[in-house]
Amino acid sequence: MVHRVSRTFLGLIALVALASPALAGPPLLCHPYDIGSARSLPWDGAGNWARGDADYNVANLVKDTEALLTPSTPVIVRMETLRRAAIYASQDVKVAAQLYRTMTDRVLTADKTPAAGALAYLDAAYVTEAFREIGMLSQMSEFRDRAAAVAGLVKDVDAYGMVSKALVVRPGDPSLEFAAALIAAGTKGGAYAQHAEKARAGVKQDPLLAKNIGHVS
């Protein structure tokens, strides 16, 4: 009986591990992506994943972010750009609302342009879930004053549903599977494991994914 209980306990631990992201902390914010020399928003990052460029004018954030998210921008570069954008936006709830509105408005025309539609769904999903995660950081000085207000912008919005639509448009894309895994991590553990497995299976197709696969393995 003791051995049977021990085996059951170990099995439960293994299942929990499979259903959880490999890196601790809010997965869309705390762990920068390696994008090599690709262009993104200006960033410092020295010693702190939340440290942007002190001289960056957040008033330009939405315009700058849109300019970087072109149809040819790789998925993981988009994710790093939106990670930075979400952190910058947390400094000003009005800017956060504008960023969220801009990303979600692009989804309204996604069905008319399927090639760009998957990326529009991804971008909106990433911002939505990143803002939800900011609500978890109210104990950090960088987010304390505005965490609840930023998270409130996306209350009851289904980020995973949006990234799932991206995968309908571009099925089998391993970098989108990677994004879906991280977006699912906080609320849909079973889906996380499935998407992470598909992302790991596709690393040979995408050098940027290969550099960042440690986020899910």
Secondary structure, DSSP 8 states (H G I E B T S, - for coil): -HHHHHHHHHHHHHHHHHTS-SS-S-TTTSS----TT---S-B--TT-TT-B-TT--GGGHHHHHHHH--TTS-HHHHHHHHHHHHHHHTT-HHHHHHHHHHHHHHHTTGGGSHHHHHHHHHHHHHHHHHHHHHGGGTTSTTTTTTHHHHHHTTTT--HHHHHHHHHHHSTT-HHHHHHHHHHHTTT-HHHHHHHHHHHHHTGGG-HHHHHHGGG--
